[in-house]
């Protein structure tokens, strides 16, 4: 199956990165979100990113204007009636994804594959919302999408081998390597990462160390490019909270209980880079 038209749901940080990466590798993209202002902001972000990439890259790929013309920005899901593949990037809340997958199953052609870019929600459960569970798969892109070479691909209970191969081919065209894992909440990366971040937040809450000190230990002693709290700010503390709540609900294990400080910061709107302030302040 040759993937030419890809639908992207959600024009947040990850969705914008996915749309940009797809357009850079020659795909036609339909990017859908709830409002025109969100989409206008996404278009400006992609334009600026493409121009910066063009300035810094040694290769001479297509110009920013050419790449941008491959992306259609819309609030109308009916445009997905021609897509070959969908990558969904909505917030990590079951009720939000439930509504989206019901709609996608109605408007997308029978051939379309539906891929969930989720941190923790079960791919099998998402597939059960559709009449095509064999064509539902998880594709967990890391942030920032255009710069990360590896993607975590998740096989749901009903995901077919054919769906896996089509997803691999699409990712290869996007110049991404992938590792296929089985469907359990959090998969591999976030089942480990969310615990580490949550525990680091407990350390701040208990005044064991400051955010700066915790992150420096991990950067210096373990050669991590970013410490756990810098990573949390990059991902978004709201996303961290939603993800670890899914893990807590899924496993019924107290080790996944969200730190009260995390809940407090999310309630205060201190979401990290996206809001301008989290454990650090951003200009």
C-alpha positions, -999 to 999 in steps of 0.1 A, spaced: 0 0 0 15 33 -11 7 61 15 2 94 -3 -23 113 18 -20 113 56 -45 128 80 -31 143 112 -54 150 142 -42 176 166 -21 207 159 -3 208 192 35 204 196 36 168 185 10 171 158 28 201 142 60 181 142 44 151 126 27 172 99 60 189 92 80 157 90 54 141 66 53 172 43 91 173 42 92 137 29 67 144 1 34 134 17 2 154 13 -11 162 48 -45 172 61 -40 187 96 -72 190 116 -79 207 149 -108 223 167 -103 260 158 -89 283 131 -67 302 155 -50 269 166 -44 260 130 -31 295 121 -6 292 150 4 257 138 9 270 102 32 298 115 52 273 137 57 250 107 67 278 85 93 291 110 107 256 116 110 248 79 129 280 73 152 273 102 158 238 89 165 251 55 190 275 70 208 249 91 206 218 69 235 209 46 212 192 21 191 212 -4 156 199 0 124 215 -10 119 251 1 96 261 30 69 274 7 69 242 -13 67 219 17 40 241 34 18 238 3 16 201 9 -3 207 42 -41 215 43 -52 231 76 -88 225 84 -114 220 112 -134 196 90 -130 159 96 -148 151 63 -116 159 44 -103 126 58 -125 108 33 -94 105 10 -67 97 35 -46 65 34 -33 68 69 -42 88 100 -20 98 129 -39 110 159 -22 133 185 -51 144 208 -47 149 245 -42 119 268 -78 117 279 -100 87 271 -132 106 265 -115 129 240 -99 100 220 -132 80 222 -151 107 203 -123 111 178 -120 74 169 -157 70 165 -157 99 140 -125 87 122 -140 53 117 -171 69 100 -153 93 77 -121 75 67 -121 51 38 -121 13 46 -85 11 36 -73 37 60 -50 28 89 -56 47 122 -25 53 143 -26 66 178 3 88 189 -3 81 226 18 80 257 -1 54 276 -36 46 264 -42 10 252 -41 5 215 -64 -25 218 -90 -4 236 -88 23 209 -92 -4 183 -124 -16 200 -140 18 192 -138 10 155 -149 -15 129 -113 -20 118 -93 -31 149 -68 -49 127 -60 -15 112 -54 4 145 -18 7 156 2 28 180 29 52 168 46 70 196 67 99 182 92 116 205 95 154 208 108 172 188 95 150 160 116 163 131 148 157 151 141 123 167 152 93 146 134 66 165 97 58 169 80 34 193 54 13 173 28 -5 194 9 -36 182 -26 -39 197 -42 -73 202 -59 -72 168 -33 -52 149 -24 -72 117 10 -79 104 0 -60 72 -7 -29 93 26 -32 110 45 -34 77 26 -4 62 34 16 93 71 6 90 72 17 53 56 50 61 81 57 89 110 46 67 99 72 41 99 97 70 135 87 77 125 72 110 137 39 125 111 20 146 109 -6 174 77 -27 176 65 -34 211 34 -51 225 4 -33 239 6 -26 277 -2 7 293 28 31 289 44 6 265 82 8 271 93 45 270 66 61 291 61 32 315 97 39 326 99 76 320 67 87 338 79 69 369 112 87 368 97 121 363 70 116 389 96 105 415 118 135 406 88 157 413 84 140 447 120 149 454 112 186 447 81 184 468 100 169 497 128 195 493 154 168 489 169 189 460 160 216 436 149 210 400 182 223 388 202 200 411 182 169 402 186 176 364 223 183 368 228 149 385 212 131 356 230 151 329 264 149 345 264 114 361 243 95 335 251 115 304 214 123 298 210 152 274 182 165 296 173 158 332 139 144 342 123 178 351 136 195 320 121 166 300 88 171 319 87 207 309 94 198 273 66 172 272 41 193 292 32 187 328 -4 183 318 5 155 295 27 140 322 -2 140 347 -27 125 322 -3 98 313 5 87 348 -32 88 357 -37 63 329 -9 41 343 -23 44 378 -58 34 367 -46 6 344 -23 -11 369 -40 -2 402 -5 0 416 4 28 441 39 33 425 21 52 397 2 76 420 7 112 407 27 135 429 5 161 446 29 188 435 24 177 399 -14 180 403 -10 215 418 13 228 391 -11 215 364 -41 232 381 -21 264 383 -14 263 345 24 257 350 26 233 322 62 238 311 75 252 278 40 254 263 28 278 290 61 296 295 66 283 330 70 249 347 99 238 368 118 264 348 108 298 333 108 303 295 109 336 277 
